[in-house]
Amino acid sequence: MWIRFAFIAERRATCATETPGTLACKQIDRFSSSDQNRFLLPFFVPKMCLTMSINENGHYHPTALPVRAGIPNAHGTEDLLEIFSRMAIIPHFDGAIARAGKRFLSQFKNNPKSAQSFITETQEGLTIFEPATPIGKSCEYSTFKLSDIKNPNKNVTFHIILPPEKSGINDTFAGLALNSICTTAIEADSFHPQVTIIADEFENLSTAPIPVIERVLKIGRTRGVRLFAFIQDQESLKARYGQLSSMFWTQAAVFMAMDIRNVEEAEEYSKRAGQRAIVTDSATIPKQGGEFDVSVNEEGIPLIRLDELTRMPKFTAILFKEQNPPLMLDLVHYKQIDPWIYRIDDVPGSPAEGHFPIEYRA
């Protein structure tokens, strides 16, 4: 996760005369003054000691990712004590931050070795955020204002990028970032501009249910928020969301499936597609006197057979929209569709794609 969601506040130039502790505590004060950041406090307190770094000229500056430069071993403990000393006088959130600062400060003063251990353990805990790919490095210091997502005067695209080798250990943070984006979009309480969220491998973006997803499924359409969740494993979705997993099928306005390999899933989609009635009649040979029997039989035949679903060609999908009959679609690149080509930015750092002539208009 290269979006520093715990440090959404914009970066600013700092004077060389400010100490690391002063800079860190200014970030604490600015961060804690926002009600939107209240739910981040559990992640916030133990990591604030590392909100400082050293640039190539030897000057201190705040950063959301200090692991690369590290804290000077000569006076890192002193800086740590200064940070928590200033935390102990912050009045926000009914003194919750102050109490945390006093508790850590007392612990470090009683046992000085624990302060250095705290620094070491926190540095190791943040190593998972070290960019490991060209895409990750290009987004390492992404800065954005989350409120712009519903600003009609701005056209923004947010990319939450998880390199494959980092996805397993960043699940919690990816879900937290997605929860923040969806919450901000819904609480704006406006239909325009519309927000489209595309979540690939949605069932693996968190280790627990994302709290806001239920609101997105129920009222998202009335708030201009659309979620396109690509789910590859229904069992994983059920394991994380439990009873809520059924909402992805019952509340979704559009349901699409592709690359179906599981026969049980194909059977489910076949039932969802419905049946068509086939009526046949039969009659007996006339009996003596000219009498004969006639019978009519009605039989349901699936609109889409199981084999049609499991053998769909590549780049083909079945789509269900509200109560309409299912459609078999050919999948095309979004750059072939106007106006989508102008509404979605390229992923930073990704290889350049070839030219796609516009063939469709949405």
C-alpha positions as a Markdown table, in Angstrom:
| # | Residue | x | y | z |
|---|---|---|---|---|
| 1 | Met | 0.0 | 0.0 | 0.0 |
| 2 | Trp | 1.8 | 3.1 | -1.1 |
| 3 | Ile | -0.9 | 5.6 | -0.1 |
| 4 | Arg | 0.0 | 6.9 | 3.3 |
| 5 | Phe | -3.5 | 7.0 | 4.7 |
| 6 | Ala | -2.3 | 7.6 | 8.2 |
| 7 | Phe | -0.7 | 10.9 | 7.1 |
| 8 | Ile | -3.2 | 12.4 | 4.7 |
| 9 | Ala | -2.2 | 16.0 | 5.8 |
| 10 | Glu | -0.3 | 17.7 | 3.1 |
| 11 | Arg | 3.5 | 17.9 | 3.3 |
| 12 | Arg | 5.1 | 21.3 | 4.1 |
| 13 | Ala | 8.6 | 22.7 | 4.1 |
| 14 | Thr | 10.2 | 22.9 | 7.6 |
| 15 | Cys | 12.9 | 25.0 | 9.1 |
| 16 | Ala | 16.2 | 23.5 | 10.0 |
| 17 | Thr | 15.9 | 24.9 | 13.5 |
| 18 | Glu | 13.0 | 22.7 | 14.4 |
| 19 | Thr | 13.8 | 19.5 | 16.3 |
| 20 | Pro | 12.6 | 16.1 | 15.3 |
| 21 | Gly | 10.3 | 16.0 | 18.3 |
| 22 | Thr | 8.8 | 19.3 | 17.5 |
| 23 | Leu | 8.0 | 18.3 | 13.9 |
| 24 | Ala | 6.6 | 15.0 | 15.0 |
| 25 | Cys | 4.4 | 16.6 | 17.6 |
| 26 | Lys | 3.1 | 19.1 | 15.1 |
| 27 | Gln | 2.0 | 16.2 | 13.0 |
| 28 | Ile | 0.3 | 14.7 | 16.0 |
| 29 | Asp | -1.6 | 17.9 | 16.7 |
| 30 | Arg | -2.6 | 18.3 | 13.1 |
| 31 | Phe | -3.6 | 14.7 | 12.7 |
| 32 | Ser | -5.6 | 14.4 | 15.9 |
| 33 | Ser | -7.5 | 17.6 | 15.2 |
| 34 | Ser | -9.6 | 15.9 | 12.5 |
| 35 | Asp | -12.6 | 13.8 | 13.5 |
| 36 | Gln | -12.1 | 11.8 | 10.3 |
| 37 | Asn | -8.9 | 10.4 | 11.7 |
| 38 | Arg | -10.3 | 9.2 | 15.0 |
| 39 | Phe | -10.5 | 5.6 | 13.9 |
| 40 | Leu | -6.8 | 5.6 | 13.0 |
| 41 | Leu | -5.6 | 6.3 | 16.6 |
| 42 | Pro | -4.9 | 2.7 | 17.4 |
| 43 | Phe | -2.4 | 2.6 | 14.4 |
| 44 | Phe | -1.3 | 6.1 | 15.1 |
| 45 | Val | 0.2 | 6.2 | 18.6 |
| 46 | Pro | 2.9 | 3.5 | 18.4 |
| 47 | Lys | 4.2 | 4.7 | 15.0 |
| 48 | Met | 4.6 | 8.4 | 15.7 |
| 49 | Cys | 8.0 | 8.0 | 17.1 |
| 50 | Leu | 9.1 | 7.3 | 13.6 |
| 51 | Thr | 7.7 | 10.3 | 11.8 |
| 52 | Met | 11.1 | 11.8 | 11.4 |
| 53 | Ser | 13.9 | 11.2 | 8.9 |
| 54 | Ile | 17.1 | 12.8 | 7.7 |
| 55 | Asn | 17.6 | 14.0 | 4.2 |
| 56 | Glu | 20.9 | 14.0 | 2.3 |
| 57 | Asn | 21.9 | 17.4 | 3.7 |
| 58 | Gly | 21.5 | 16.3 | 7.3 |
| 59 | His | 18.3 | 18.3 | 8.0 |
| 60 | Tyr | 15.3 | 16.8 | 9.6 |
| 61 | His | 12.0 | 16.7 | 7.8 |
| 62 | Pro | 8.7 | 14.8 | 8.6 |
| 63 | Thr | 7.8 | 11.9 | 6.4 |
| 64 | Ala | 5.3 | 9.0 | 6.4 |
| 65 | Leu | 8.0 | 6.4 | 5.6 |
| 66 | Pro | 11.2 | 6.9 | 7.7 |
| 67 | Val | 12.5 | 3.4 | 7.3 |
| 68 | Arg | 14.8 | 4.2 | 4.4 |
| 69 | Ala | 16.7 | 6.9 | 6.3 |
| 70 | Gly | 16.2 | 5.6 | 9.8 |
| 71 | Ile | 16.7 | 7.4 | 13.1 |
| 72 | Pro | 20.2 | 8.3 | 14.1 |
| 73 | Asn | 21.5 | 5.9 | 16.7 |
| 74 | Ala | 23.3 | 8.7 | 18.5 |
| 75 | His | 20.2 | 10.5 | 19.8 |
| 76 | Gly | 17.2 | 8.5 | 18.6 |
| 77 | Thr | 16.2 | 7.6 | 22.2 |
| 78 | Glu | 16.3 | 11.3 | 23.1 |
| 79 | Asp | 14.1 | 12.2 | 20.2 |
| 80 | Leu | 11.7 | 9.4 | 21.2 |
| 81 | Leu | 11.3 | 10.8 | 24.7 |
| 82 | Glu | 10.8 | 14.3 | 23.4 |
| 83 | Ile | 8.0 | 13.1 | 21.1 |
| 84 | Phe | 6.1 | 11.3 | 23.9 |
| 85 | Ser | 6.7 | 14.2 | 26.3 |
| 86 | Arg | 4.9 | 16.5 | 23.9 |
| 87 | Met | 2.2 | 13.9 | 23.3 |
| 88 | Ala | 1.5 | 13.9 | 27.1 |
| 89 | Ile | 0.2 | 17.5 | 26.9 |
| 90 | Ile | -2.1 | 17.1 | 23.8 |
| 91 | Pro | -5.7 | 17.7 | 24.9 |
| 92 | His | -7.5 | 16.2 | 22.0 |
| 93 | Phe | -10.0 | 13.3 | 22.2 |
| 94 | Asp | -10.6 | 13.8 | 25.9 |
| 95 | Gly | -7.0 | 13.3 | 26.8 |
| 96 | Ala | -6.6 | 9.9 | 25.1 |
| 97 | Ile | -3.4 | 10.9 | 23.3 |
| 98 | Ala | -2.0 | 12.5 | 26.5 |
| 99 | Arg | -2.6 | 9.3 | 28.5 |
| 100 | Ala | -0.9 | 7.3 | 25.8 |
| 101 | Gly | 2.0 | 9.6 | 25.8 |
| 102 | Lys | 2.4 | 9.5 | 29.6 |
| 103 | Arg | 2.2 | 5.8 | 29.7 |
| 104 | Phe | 4.9 | 5.3 | 27.1 |
| 105 | Leu | 7.0 | 8.0 | 28.5 |
| 106 | Ser | 6.9 | 6.4 | 32.0 |
| 107 | Gln | 7.8 | 3.0 | 30.6 |
| 108 | Phe | 10.8 | 4.4 | 28.6 |
| 109 | Lys | 12.1 | 6.4 | 31.6 |
| 110 | Asn | 11.9 | 3.4 | 33.9 |
| 111 | Asn | 13.5 | 1.1 | 31.4 |
| 112 | Pro | 15.7 | 3.0 | 28.9 |
| 113 | Lys | 16.5 | -0.1 | 26.9 |
| 114 | Ser | 12.8 | -0.5 | 26.1 |
| 115 | Ala | 12.9 | 2.8 | 24.2 |
| 116 | Gln | 15.6 | 1.6 | 21.8 |
| 117 | Ser | 13.7 | -1.7 | 21.5 |
| 118 | Phe | 10.6 | 0.3 | 20.6 |
| 119 | Ile | 12.4 | 2.1 | 17.8 |
| 120 | Thr | 13.9 | -1.1 | 16.4 |
| 121 | Glu | 10.6 | -3.0 | 16.5 |
| 122 | Thr | 8.7 | -0.2 | 14.9 |
| 123 | Gln | 11.3 | 0.1 | 12.1 |
| 124 | Glu | 10.9 | -3.6 | 11.5 |
| 125 | Gly | 7.1 | -3.3 | 11.5 |
| 126 | Leu | 7.3 | -0.6 | 8.8 |
| 127 | Thr | 9.5 | -2.5 | 6.4 |
| 128 | Ile | 6.5 | -4.0 | 4.7 |
| 129 | Phe | 5.8 | -0.6 | 3.2 |
| 130 | Glu | 9.1 | -0.5 | 1.4 |
| 131 | Pro | 8.3 | -0.3 | -2.3 |
| 132 | Ala | 9.4 | -3.4 | -4.2 |
| 133 | Thr | 8.4 | -2.7 | -7.7 |
| 134 | Pro | 8.6 | 0.2 | -10.3 |
| 135 | Ile | 4.9 | 0.9 | -9.8 |
| 136 | Gly | 5.4 | 0.9 | -6.0 |
| 137 | Lys | 8.3 | 3.3 | -6.2 |
| 138 | Ser | 6.4 | 5.7 | -8.5 |
| 139 | Cys | 3.6 | 6.0 | -5.9 |
| 140 | Glu | 5.9 | 6.0 | -2.8 |
| 141 | Tyr | 5.1 | 9.5 | -1.8 |
| 142 | Ser | 1.6 | 9.9 | -3.2 |
| 143 | Thr | -0.2 | 13.0 | -1.8 |
| 144 | Phe | -3.9 | 13.7 | -2.3 |
| 145 | Lys | -6.9 | 15.2 | -0.6 |
| 146 | Leu | -9.5 | 12.6 | 0.0 |
| 147 | Ser | -12.3 | 15.2 | -0.1 |
| 148 | Asp | -11.5 | 15.8 | -3.8 |
| 149 | Ile | -13.2 | 12.6 | -4.6 |
| 150 | Lys | -16.5 | 14.4 | -4.5 |
| 151 | Asn | -15.3 | 17.8 | -5.7 |
| 152 | Pro | -17.1 | 18.6 | -9.0 |
| 153 | Asn | -14.3 | 20.9 | -10.0 |
| 154 | Lys | -11.7 | 18.2 | -9.9 |
| 155 | Asn | -11.2 | 15.0 | -11.9 |
| 156 | Val | -9.2 | 12.6 | -9.8 |
| 157 | Thr | -8.3 | 8.9 | -9.9 |
| 158 | Phe | -6.9 | 7.1 | -6.9 |
| 159 | His | -4.8 | 3.9 | -7.4 |
| 160 | Ile | -4.3 | 1.6 | -4.5 |
| 161 | Ile | -1.4 | -0.6 | -5.7 |
| 162 | Leu | -0.5 | -3.9 | -4.0 |
| 163 | Pro | 2.5 | -5.7 | -5.5 |
| 164 | Pro | 1.8 | -9.4 | -5.4 |
| 165 | Glu | 4.7 | -10.1 | -3.0 |
| 166 | Lys | 3.3 | -7.6 | -0.6 |
| 167 | Ser | -0.5 | -8.3 | -0.9 |
| 168 | Gly | -0.7 | -10.8 | 1.9 |
| 169 | Ile | 0.8 | -8.6 | 4.6 |
| 170 | Asn | -1.0 | -5.4 | 3.5 |
| 171 | Asp | -4.6 | -6.8 | 3.5 |
| 172 | Thr | -5.6 | -4.8 | 6.7 |
| 173 | Phe | -4.3 | -1.5 | 5.4 |
| 174 | Ala | -5.8 | -2.0 | 1.9 |
| 175 | Gly | -9.2 | -2.5 | 3.5 |
| 176 | Leu | -8.8 | 0.5 | 5.7 |
| 177 | Ala | -7.9 | 2.7 | 2.8 |
| 178 | Leu | -10.9 | 1.5 | 0.8 |
| 179 | Asn | -13.1 | 2.0 | 3.8 |
| 180 | Ser | -12.0 | 5.6 | 4.1 |
| 181 | Ile | -12.6 | 6.3 | 0.4 |
| 182 | Cys | -16.1 | 4.8 | 0.4 |
| 183 | Thr | -17.0 | 6.6 | 3.6 |
| 184 | Thr | -15.9 | 10.0 | 2.3 |
| 185 | Ala | -17.8 | 9.5 | -0.9 |
| 186 | Ile | -21.1 | 8.4 | 0.8 |
| 187 | Glu | -21.0 | 11.1 | 3.5 |
| 188 | Ala | -20.6 | 13.8 | 0.9 |
| 189 | Asp | -24.4 | 13.1 | 0.3 |
| 190 | Ser | -24.3 | 14.2 | -3.3 |
| 191 | Phe | -25.1 | 12.2 | -6.5 |
| 192 | His | -22.5 | 14.2 | -8.6 |
| 193 | Pro | -19.8 | 13.7 | -9.4 |
| 194 | Gln | -20.2 | 10.0 | -9.5 |
| 195 | Val | -17.5 | 7.8 | -8.0 |
| 196 | Thr | -16.7 | 4.4 | -9.5 |
| 197 | Ile | -14.6 | 2.0 | -7.4 |
| 198 | Ile | -13.0 | -0.9 | -9.1 |
| 199 | Ala | -11.8 | -3.5 | -6.6 |
| 200 | Asp | -9.9 | -6.5 | -8.1 |
| 201 | Glu | -9.8 | -9.6 | -5.9 |
| 202 | Phe | -12.2 | -7.9 | -3.6 |
| 203 | Glu | -12.5 | -10.8 | -1.2 |
| 204 | Asn | -8.7 | -10.5 | -0.5 |
| 205 | Leu | -8.6 | -6.8 | 0.2 |
| 206 | Ser | -9.1 | -7.2 | 3.9 |
| 207 | Thr | -8.8 | -9.7 | 6.7 |
| 208 | Ala | -12.3 | -8.8 | 8.1 |
| 209 | Pro | -15.5 | -7.3 | 6.6 |
| 210 | Ile | -15.0 | -3.7 | 5.5 |
| 211 | Pro | -17.4 | -1.8 | 7.6 |
| 212 | Val | -18.7 | 0.6 | 5.0 |
| 213 | Ile | -19.4 | -2.0 | 2.3 |
| 214 | Glu | -23.0 | -2.7 | 3.6 |
| 215 | Arg | -23.8 | 1.0 | 3.2 |
| 216 | Val | -22.3 | 1.0 | -0.3 |
| 217 | Leu | -24.4 | -1.9 | -1.4 |
| 218 | Lys | -27.6 | -0.5 | 0.1 |
| 219 | Ile | -27.5 | 3.3 | -0.6 |
| 220 | Gly | -24.4 | 3.7 | -2.8 |
| 221 | Arg | -26.4 | 4.2 | -6.0 |
| 222 | Thr | -28.4 | 7.1 | -4.4 |
| 223 | Arg | -25.1 | 8.8 | -3.4 |
| 224 | Gly | -23.4 | 8.4 | -6.7 |
| 225 | Val | -21.1 | 5.6 | -5.5 |
| 226 | Arg | -20.7 | 2.4 | -7.6 |
| 227 | Leu | -18.6 | -0.5 | -6.5 |
| 228 | Phe | -17.3 | -3.0 | -9.1 |
| 229 | Ala | -16.1 | -5.9 | -7.1 |
| 230 | Phe | -14.2 | -8.7 | -8.9 |
| 231 | Ile | -14.6 | -11.8 | -6.8 |
| 232 | Gln | -12.6 | -14.8 | -7.7 |
| 233 | Asp | -13.4 | -17.1 | -4.8 |
| 234 | Gln | -16.9 | -17.1 | -3.3 |
| 235 | Glu | -15.8 | -19.2 | -0.4 |
| 236 | Ser | -13.3 | -16.6 | 0.7 |
| 237 | Leu | -16.0 | -13.9 | 0.4 |
| 238 | Lys | -18.4 | -16.0 | 2.6 |
| 239 | Ala | -15.6 | -16.6 | 5.2 |
| 240 | Arg | -15.0 | -12.9 | 5.6 |
| 241 | Tyr | -18.5 | -11.5 | 5.3 |
| 242 | Gly | -20.6 | -14.3 | 6.6 |
| 243 | Gln | -24.3 | -13.5 | 6.2 |
| 244 | Leu | -23.5 | -10.2 | 4.4 |
| 245 | Ser | -22.0 | -12.1 | 1.5 |
| 246 | Ser | -25.5 | -12.7 | 0.1 |
| 247 | Met | -25.9 | -9.0 | -0.3 |
| 248 | Phe | -23.4 | -9.0 | -3.1 |
| 249 | Trp | -26.0 | -11.0 | -5.1 |
| 250 | Thr | -29.2 | -9.6 | -3.8 |
| 251 | Gln | -28.3 | -5.9 | -3.7 |
| 252 | Ala | -26.2 | -5.7 | -6.8 |
| 253 | Ala | -27.8 | -3.8 | -9.7 |
| 254 | Val | -25.4 | -5.4 | -12.2 |
| 255 | Phe | -24.0 | -8.9 | -11.8 |
| 256 | Met | -21.4 | -10.3 | -14.3 |
| 257 | Ala | -19.5 | -13.6 | -14.4 |
| 258 | Met | -16.6 | -14.7 | -16.6 |
| 259 | Asp | -14.1 | -17.5 | -16.9 |
| 260 | Ile | -16.4 | -19.9 | -15.1 |
| 261 | Arg | -14.7 | -23.2 | -14.2 |
| 262 | Asn | -16.7 | -24.5 | -11.3 |
| 263 | Val | -19.7 | -26.6 | -12.2 |
| 264 | Glu | -21.6 | -25.6 | -9.0 |
| 265 | Glu | -21.2 | -21.9 | -9.8 |
| 266 | Ala | -22.2 | -22.6 | -13.4 |
| 267 | Glu | -25.4 | -24.3 | -12.1 |
| 268 | Glu | -26.1 | -21.2 | -10.0 |
| 269 | Tyr | -25.8 | -18.9 | -12.9 |
| 270 | Ser | -27.9 | -21.1 | -15.1 |
| 271 | Lys | -30.7 | -21.0 | -12.5 |
| 272 | Arg | -30.3 | -17.2 | -12.2 |
| 273 | Ala | -30.8 | -17.0 | -16.0 |
| 274 | Gly | -34.1 | -18.7 | -15.8 |
| 275 | Gln | -35.9 | -21.1 | -18.1 |
| 276 | Arg | -38.0 | -21.0 | -21.2 |
| 277 | Ala | -41.2 | -23.1 | -21.5 |
| 278 | Ile | -41.4 | -25.8 | -24.1 |
| 279 | Val | -45.0 | -27.1 | -24.7 |
| 280 | Thr | -45.5 | -30.5 | -26.4 |
| 281 | Asp | -48.7 | -32.4 | -27.1 |
| 282 | Ser | -49.4 | -36.0 | -27.7 |
| 283 | Ala | -52.4 | -38.0 | -28.8 |
| 284 | Thr | -53.5 | -41.7 | -28.8 |
| 285 | Ile | -54.6 | -43.7 | -31.7 |
| 286 | Pro | -58.4 | -43.3 | -32.2 |
| 287 | Lys | -60.4 | -45.9 | -30.3 |
| 288 | Gln | -63.4 | -47.8 | -31.5 |
| 289 | Gly | -66.1 | -45.2 | -32.0 |
| 290 | Gly | -63.6 | -42.4 | -33.0 |
| 291 | Glu | -62.6 | -41.4 | -29.4 |
| 292 | Phe | -58.9 | -40.6 | -28.7 |
| 293 | Asp | -57.0 | -39.0 | -25.9 |
| 294 | Val | -54.9 | -35.7 | -26.2 |
| 295 | Ser | -52.4 | -34.5 | -23.6 |
| 296 | Val | -50.3 | -31.4 | -23.3 |
| 297 | Asn | -47.0 | -31.3 | -21.5 |
| 298 | Glu | -45.0 | -28.2 | -20.5 |
| 299 | Glu | -41.3 | -28.5 | -19.7 |
| 300 | Gly | -38.8 | -25.9 | -18.5 |
| 301 | Ile | -35.5 | -25.7 | -20.5 |
| 302 | Pro | -32.6 | -23.5 | -19.1 |
| 303 | Leu | -32.1 | -20.3 | -21.1 |
| 304 | Ile | -28.3 | -20.9 | -20.7 |
| 305 | Arg | -27.1 | -24.4 | -20.3 |
| 306 | Leu | -24.3 | -25.5 | -17.9 |
| 307 | Asp | -21.9 | -26.3 | -20.8 |
| 308 | Glu | -22.5 | -22.9 | -22.3 |
| 309 | Leu | -21.3 | -21.3 | -19.1 |
| 310 | Thr | -18.3 | -23.5 | -18.5 |
| 311 | Arg | -17.1 | -23.3 | -22.1 |
| 312 | Met | -17.5 | -19.6 | -22.7 |
| 313 | Pro | -14.8 | -18.3 | -25.0 |
| 314 | Lys | -12.2 | -16.0 | -23.5 |
| 315 | Phe | -13.1 | -12.3 | -23.1 |
| 316 | Thr | -16.8 | -13.3 | -22.9 |
| 317 | Ala | -19.1 | -12.8 | -19.9 |
| 318 | Ile | -22.7 | -13.2 | -18.8 |
| 319 | Leu | -24.3 | -10.1 | -17.4 |
| 320 | Phe | -27.5 | -9.8 | -15.3 |
| 321 | Lys | -28.9 | -6.3 | -14.9 |
| 322 | Glu | -31.6 | -5.8 | -12.4 |
| 323 | Gln | -34.7 | -7.9 | -13.5 |
| 324 | Asn | -33.8 | -8.0 | -17.2 |
| 325 | Pro | -33.0 | -11.2 | -19.1 |
| 326 | Pro | -29.3 | -12.2 | -19.1 |
| 327 | Leu | -26.9 | -11.0 | -21.8 |
| 328 | Met | -23.8 | -12.7 | -23.3 |
| 329 | Leu | -21.2 | -10.0 | -23.8 |
| 330 | Asp | -17.8 | -9.6 | -25.4 |
| 331 | Leu | -15.3 | -7.9 | -23.1 |
| 332 | Val | -13.4 | -4.9 | -24.7 |
| 333 | His | -10.7 | -2.6 | -23.4 |
| 334 | Tyr | -12.0 | 0.5 | -21.7 |
| 335 | Lys | -9.8 | 2.6 | -24.0 |
| 336 | Gln | -12.1 | 1.6 | -26.9 |
| 337 | Ile | -15.1 | 3.3 | -25.2 |
| 338 | Asp | -16.0 | 7.0 | -25.2 |
| 339 | Pro | -16.0 | 8.6 | -22.6 |
| 340 | Trp | -14.4 | 6.1 | -20.4 |
| 341 | Ile | -11.0 | 6.6 | -22.1 |
| 342 | Tyr | -11.0 | 10.2 | -20.8 |
| 343 | Arg | -12.1 | 9.4 | -17.3 |
| 344 | Ile | -9.6 | 6.8 | -16.2 |
| 345 | Asp | -5.9 | 7.6 | -15.7 |
| 346 | Asp | -3.2 | 5.1 | -16.5 |
| 347 | Val | -1.6 | 3.3 | -13.5 |
| 348 | Pro | 1.6 | 5.2 | -12.5 |
| 349 | Gly | 4.7 | 3.2 | -13.5 |
| 350 | Ser | 2.9 | 0.7 | -15.6 |
| 351 | Pro | 4.2 | -0.1 | -19.1 |
| 352 | Ala | 2.7 | 2.0 | -21.9 |
| 353 | Glu | -0.2 | 0.3 | -23.7 |
| 354 | Gly | -0.8 | 0.3 | -27.4 |
| 355 | His | -3.2 | 2.5 | -29.3 |
| 356 | Phe | -6.9 | 1.5 | -28.9 |
| 357 | Pro | -9.2 | 3.1 | -31.5 |
| 358 | Ile | -12.6 | 4.1 | -30.1 |
| 359 | Glu | -15.2 | 1.8 | -31.4 |
| 360 | Tyr | -18.1 | 2.2 | -28.9 |
| 361 | Arg | -19.9 | 5.1 | -27.1 |
| 362 | Ala | -21.3 | 4.5 | -23.7 |
